[in-house]
Amino acid sequence: MKSLLFILLLFCLIAPTFCIAGKFWQITDQHYDWIYKYKSKPHSGECRTGEGDAGFYGDYDCDIPWLTVESAVQEMAKIEPNVDFVINSGDTWPHAGGSAEQKLQTIANVTNILRKYFPNTPVFYSPGNHDFEPKHDCAPGANAWLARMADAISPILTTEQKKTYLQGGYYSQVIEGIRVVIINTILYYGHNHYTTNAEGDLSNQYAFITSQLDEAYENDEKVLFVGHVSPGFEERFGDMGFHEKFNEPFLKVFEEHPHKEVILASLYGHLHSDSFRLSENAGPLLLSPALTPWKNYHTKLGVPNNLGMGRLFTYNKIDKALLKYEQYYADLQTCNEDMTLKWQLEYDTSQEPYYMQDLSLLSFEKLFYKMKNDEDLFNKYLDFNIVMYKTGCDSDCKIRQFCALKFLHKDDFDICKIIHDY
Ligand SMILES: *[C@@H]1O[C@H](CO)[C@@H](O)[C@H](O)[C@H]1NC(C)=O
């Protein structure tokens, strides 16, 4: 026994990362369309009928078929099956819509495919705006839809987690000393009709966040928040994600907590863009790109993206610091032309071009100021921003990008846009 321990220790000395590196995956915004039809006619953001040029694996004007979802998850498990947990940050459901019954099946099926390829691994799901029925509308407090969603994801919820999920769509679990806190930011979402006139601490979620931070501090844990819609502003068009009245109070919950230093980062999806926010309150906010390529046809400015397969995080098991992530993707046009889904590494934060030391707020601040002074680096960021789907960015676009990355409060963001002081 003793000699075995000795060999293990020796091994750790030779290859320290093997012993101390923990890993987890994040995937988001699948928007899987169960009636996506190859060679149908893209129309109003859907590829379901008619005859046209809708691609085999998905279409920039539409969402994606099941085979693309399964292939992405399969590839994740091929690249790194030994992860401590897997995160789905929401929006399993297609933009084109369907019945409530199909929506619940979609949530269940996407959850189950993650469980199938990552057996015996905790899977977390934070609900997206499209996962509510009607879409975007999440009522505060316990309600019938939350209960039906809880049933759809019941294999991944413990009895204890189900209790808080039913109260507001939030729950937590501690893994390897990291407290993963799933929050339901759809309550504050700007298009949520049910909370247009609501006030105060909806579903007692602020109290939940505070208690999670308290407990983490007492137990010497670190905290990773996971939500769908992030606070602050969209970086390409400048829209606020929340109803305005919720943005400040939400940020304040983190800002005013005496032990916010336990926060590692907050992970989000929703915007279908790869970006980050320098929040001094909730750790760096990391926005993961979507699996769906769907171009937002509601807006003239809508841009598509390539398929953001998933993001593999590495952390240090001793102090829990997030060390890096690797972003994987597929170029949809090439894949459709070749009739082969070719997933590949897009970038690794520790390598070219970011060369980040870790994923701390300080490292993101360094990256921000490097980008500000280095046009080439900023252009690389812009390529990653929409997963290598190249478009331009004029001077207004550049200002919005930098202001949104740096400022989450409305006053700061508005002033930044005027005086360009970022
Ligand atoms: C979900 O999976 C079940 C079982 O494979 C299948 O019968 C059903 O059609 C799927 N539903 C959707 C919306 O994908």
Ligand as a Chemical Component Dictionary entry (heavy atoms), coordinates in Angstrom:
data_LIG
# 
_chem_comp.id                   LIG 
_chem_comp.type                 NON-POLYMER 
_chem_comp.pdbx_formal_charge   0 
_chem_comp.three_letter_code    LIG 
# 
loop_
_chem_comp_atom.comp_id 
_chem_comp_atom.atom_id 
_chem_comp_atom.alt_atom_id 
_chem_comp_atom.type_symbol 
_chem_comp_atom.charge 
_chem_comp_atom.model_Cartn_x 
_chem_comp_atom.model_Cartn_y 
_chem_comp_atom.model_Cartn_z 
_chem_comp_atom.pdbx_ordinal 
LIG C1 C1 C 0 -37.643 12.328 -27.813 1  
LIG O1 O1 O 0 -37.190 10.985 -27.734 2  
LIG C2 C2 C 0 -38.228 10.027 -27.849 3  
LIG C3 C3 C 0 -37.601 8.679  -27.607 4  
LIG O2 O2 O 0 -36.524 8.446  -28.453 5  
LIG C4 C4 C 0 -38.870 10.128 -29.231 6  
LIG O3 O3 O 0 -39.914 9.200  -29.356 7  
LIG C5 C5 C 0 -39.416 11.538 -29.397 8  
LIG O4 O4 O 0 -39.896 11.701 -30.711 9  
LIG C6 C6 C 0 -38.329 12.575 -29.131 10 
LIG N1 N1 N 0 -38.979 13.892 -29.155 11 
LIG C7 C7 C 0 -38.383 14.955 -29.637 12 
LIG C8 C8 C 0 -39.164 16.228 -29.647 13 
LIG O5 O5 O 0 -37.253 14.939 -30.049 14 
# 
loop_
_chem_comp_bond.comp_id 
_chem_comp_bond.atom_id_1 
_chem_comp_bond.atom_id_2 
_chem_comp_bond.value_order 
_chem_comp_bond.pdbx_ordinal 
LIG C1 O1 SING 1  
LIG C1 C6 SING 2  
LIG O1 C2 SING 3  
LIG C2 C3 SING 4  
LIG C2 C4 SING 5  
LIG C3 O2 SING 6  
LIG C4 O3 SING 7  
LIG C4 C5 SING 8  
LIG C5 O4 SING 9  
LIG C5 C6 SING 10 
LIG C6 N1 SING 11 
LIG N1 C7 SING 12 
LIG C7 C8 SING 13 
LIG C7 O5 DOUB 14 
# 
